[in-house]
Amino acid sequence: MSRVYSDTVLPEDSGVSQDLNLGASGDNVILPAGATLKTNKITDAGGNNIITSDGSGNLTLNGAFAGSFALINTYTPTDVGYAQITGLTSSYKCYRFTWTSMNVSTDGAEWQIAFRQVGGGFSGDTKTTTAFSIGHAADDSWTGLTYRGSTGMVRSNTADPQQINFDQGSATDETGSGELYLFNPYNSTYVKQFFGSTTFYKENNEIQTAYYGGFIDETTAIDGVQLSPSTGLMTGVMKLYGFAGS
């Protein structure tokens, strides 16, 4: 068996966009143990993207893989009053937003989300929601399950932002993490359902998990979500995923 040693292999006419075929139909192209194949894009025989990487580990998966979440973007807000995630389209029927180790500079702040209608701002999105929370004090002096009807976590046909936690502490280790699912936001026929949860450390040394859900009572397409504290500045990591399922 012959061997060819080379650092670089190019198509026949170097500098011209061409395919470089390795093997022929029926052949096996083998990477030996310990070898690494590096590429930022994998396509099928028709040139359709299967997996695309930005070179930094963030992958976009072809939407045809129903049941798979594709990471669309990563945001790292640092000492800002809000973070806006835009660019929602009809490409995905469900979007998932996550936030990790989100810290706020002011004790007792509440996290809140607002939605943007196409052609509008992050206001005016009339919604009706429900919510409850479960909690446990760090010194074991209290546990509880509470319907959050008396707070901003429950909305009744109002355009106010949706509160997703309450009274978060501002110490360095007092953070919150959670997720939000938004269904078929770019559809212009139906109202838009959403639900989510947030686990956070309260200013009075309690751990709480808040659950909320409801619908945006608008048929106008939604193309953005804003996350913000009610007061102070926020820092953390946010990610946006798309889900191809119908």
C-alpha positions, -999 to 999 in steps of 0.1 A, spaced: 0 0 0 14 34 -10 16 64 13 15 101 6 29 125 32 18 161 30 9 190 53 -17 204 29 -38 189 1 -57 213 -22 -81 208 -51 -66 205 -86 -68 242 -94 -56 259 -62 -74 291 -55 -106 281 -73 -136 269 -52 -138 232 -59 -146 199 -41 -118 177 -30 -129 141 -31 -114 115 -7 -121 81 -20 -148 69 -43 -182 54 -39 -180 23 -18 -146 32 -3 -139 36 34 -121 68 43 -105 60 77 -90 83 103 -66 63 125 -68 63 163 -54 95 177 -59 115 145 -81 147 145 -103 160 117 -107 198 120 -135 216 101 -160 244 107 -187 230 84 -201 196 75 -224 194 45 -243 167 26 -237 157 -10 -260 185 -21 -240 212 -3 -267 216 25 -253 224 59 -255 197 85 -233 212 113 -217 247 112 -192 260 138 -181 295 144 -146 282 153 -151 289 190 -172 258 199 -206 273 192 -225 249 169 -255 254 146 -273 222 138 -295 219 106 -331 226 116 -341 193 99 -329 175 129 -363 177 147 -360 172 184 -326 189 186 -319 222 202 -295 243 181 -274 270 199 -280 302 181 -261 328 202 -243 334 235 -246 367 253 -224 379 282 -240 410 297 -216 427 321 -228 455 344 -257 466 322 -293 475 329 -308 450 305 -300 425 278 -320 422 245 -320 391 224 -334 397 190 -336 379 156 -363 354 164 -377 342 130 -400 315 116 -370 292 113 -378 276 147 -411 267 163 -398 269 198 -370 290 214 -353 283 246 -335 311 266 -312 303 295 -293 325 320 -266 312 342 -251 328 374 -269 361 368 -258 386 395 -274 420 403 -258 450 418 -287 460 440 -301 439 469 -337 429 466 -340 433 428 -365 414 407 -358 399 373 -383 405 346 -388 397 309 -405 417 281 -412 407 245 -409 427 213 -434 427 186 -421 430 150 -418 467 142 -423 477 179 -405 480 212 -402 460 243 -436 471 256 -473 467 247 -472 429 248 -504 422 267 -501 390 287 -519 368 312 -498 345 334 -497 324 366 -469 316 389 -459 298 422 -426 293 441 -411 269 465 -384 279 490 -361 268 518 -342 289 543 -305 283 547 -308 278 584 -338 254 580 -361 277 598 -387 279 570 -399 260 540 -429 268 518 -449 266 486 -466 299 476 -489 310 448 -475 343 437 -508 361 430 -500 391 451 -468 399 432 -458 409 397 -453 373 388 -490 370 380 -503 392 352 -539 397 341 -543 411 307 -515 437 312 -485 449 292 -463 451 323 -430 430 321 -433 395 334 -415 391 368 -396 358 370 -381 360 405 -381 383 435 -358 398 462 -326 384 449 -295 391 469 -266 411 455 -236 394 471 -211 379 447 -223 344 454 -260 353 454 -270 346 418 -299 332 398 -302 308 369 -331 297 348 -348 292 315 -377 304 294 -395 285 266 -413 306 240 -435 288 214 -440 297 178 -433 334 184 -431 344 147 -466 330 139 -491 358 131 -522 338 136 -521 326 172 -514 340 207 -479 330 220 -475 306 249 -445 306 272 -433 291 305 -401 290 325 -384 287 359 -358 305 379 -337 293 408 -322 321 429 -306 331 462 -327 356 481 -314 385 501 -326 369 533 -306 337 529 -333 316 513 -331 295 481 -362 299 459 -374 283 427 -401 302 409 -423 287 381 -443 308 358 -463 305 325 -489 321 304 -496 336 270 -490 368 251 -524 379 240 -513 392 206 -512 376 172 -484 399 159 -451 381 155 -426 383 183 -389 388 173 -371 396 206 -369 391 244 -355 414 270 -342 404 304 -336 430 331 -334 436 368 -360 459 383 -331 480 397 -294 480 394 -270 464 369 -267 427 359 -239 404 349 -240 368 337 -242 345 307 -273 340 285 -278 316 256 -305 313 229 -314 280 214 -338 270 186 -359 239 184 -370 226 150 -400 205 161 -435 215 150 
